C-alpha cells in the first residue's frame, strides 16, 4: 500500500476558500489516479472528487460541483483540492487516496492506499 499525506485546511468562514494538498514520497502521482474523501462527525466517509491519469479527467460528488476543483502539479508530485464557497456542511476530516482508473475515468473508492490522519476543515463563523 502507498501512504499519501494530506495538508491544508483549518478554520474557514462560510463562503470562504481553502486549498488542500496531497502528496507522497513513495510513488509518482503523475501516473496515479487520486481521490479526495471526507468524513464528518457521526457520518460515513464519502468520496468528494477524483482526478484520472487519462487527460486529467475529473469527477465530483454533486454537493461540491461548481465549488471544488481538483488538479495536480506533477512538478511537485502533489494533487490539490481547491475549495471555494465553503458551507458549514463541508466541515469534515478530508483524506486523499489512490483510486481506480479506467477509460471511463476515475472512481471514488480507495484503491491501494493506507488511510492517513487526514486534515480537518471546519467551516464556521
C-alpha positions in Angstrom: 0.0 0.0 0.0 1.0 3.6 -0.7 0.8 6.2 2.0 -0.4 9.6 1.0 -0.1 12.7 3.2 -2.7 15.4 3.4 -2.2 19.1 4.5 -4.0 22.4 4.4 -7.5 23.1 5.7 -8.2 24.7 9.1 -10.9 27.0 10.2 -12.7 28.9 7.4 -15.7 31.2 7.4 -18.8 30.3 5.4 -18.3 31.5 1.9 -14.5 31.3 2.2 -11.9 29.3 0.5 -9.1 26.9 1.3 -6.8 24.5 -0.5 -5.8 21.0 0.5 -2.7 19.2 -0.7 -2.0 15.5 -1.1 1.5 14.1 -1.7 3.6 11.1 -1.2 7.3 10.2 -1.3 6.6 6.6 -2.3 5.2 7.0 -5.8 4.9 9.4 -8.7 1.4 10.7 -8.6 1.6 11.8 -12.2 0.7 8.2 -13.2 -1.8 7.6 -10.4 -5.5 8.4 -10.1 -6.1 10.2 -6.9 -9.3 11.0 -5.0 -10.3 13.1 -2.0 -12.7 11.8 0.6 -14.2 13.3 3.7 -15.8 12.1 6.9 -18.0 14.3 9.0 -18.7 13.6 12.7 -21.2 10.7 13.0 -21.2 10.0 9.3 -19.6 7.6 6.9 -16.6 8.5 4.8 -17.7 9.7 1.4 -15.9 10.3 -1.9 -15.7 14.0 -2.9 -13.6 14.2 -6.0 -11.1 12.3 -8.1 -8.7 13.0 -11.0 -7.8 10.4 -13.6 -4.5 9.9 -15.3 -6.4 10.0 -18.6 -6.2 13.6 -19.8 -6.8 14.8 -16.3 -10.5 13.9 -16.3 -12.2 14.7 -13.1 -15.2 13.7 -11.1 -17.1 15.4 -8.3 -19.9 14.5 -5.9 -23.0 16.6 -6.6 -22.8 18.5 -3.4 -19.4 20.1 -4.3 -19.8 20.6 -8.1 -19.1 24.2 -9.1 -17.4 24.9 -5.8 -14.5 22.5 -5.5 -11.7 21.9 -8.1 -9.2 19.0 -8.1 -6.0 19.4 -10.0 -2.4 18.1 -10.0 1.0 19.7 -10.1 3.3 16.9 -11.3 6.5 19.0 -10.7 5.6 18.9 -7.0 4.1 15.4 -7.0 1.0 16.9 -5.5 -2.7 16.7 -6.0 -4.7 19.7 -4.7 -8.4 20.3 -3.8 -9.3 23.9 -4.2 -12.4 24.5 -2.1 -14.5 27.7 -2.7 -17.8 28.9 -1.4 -17.5 26.7 1.6 -20.5 25.8 3.6 -20.9 24.5 7.2 -21.8 21.1 5.8 -18.4 20.8 4.3 -16.9 20.5 7.8 -15.1 17.2 7.9 -11.8 15.4 8.1 -10.5 15.2 4.5 -8.4 12.3 3.2 -6.7 11.5 -0.1 -6.1 8.1 -1.5 -5.3 6.4 -4.8 -8.4 5.4 -6.7 -9.3 3.0 -9.5 -8.9 4.4 -13.0 -10.3 3.3 -16.4 -11.2 4.5 -19.9 -14.4 5.9 -18.3 -12.4 7.9 -15.7 -11.7 7.6 -12.1 -13.9 6.0 -9.3 -14.4 7.3 -5.8 -13.1 4.3 -4.0 -9.9 3.7 -2.2 -7.7 1.6 -4.4 -4.5 0.7 -2.6 -3.8 3.4 -0.1 -3.5 3.2 3.7 -5.7 5.9 5.1 -3.7 8.7 6.7 -4.6 11.0 9.5 -6.4 13.4 7.2 -6.7 17.1 7.6 -9.5 18.9 9.4 -11.6 21.5 7.6 -14.0 23.4 9.8 -16.5 25.9 8.2 -17.9 28.2 10.9 -18.4 31.8 11.6 
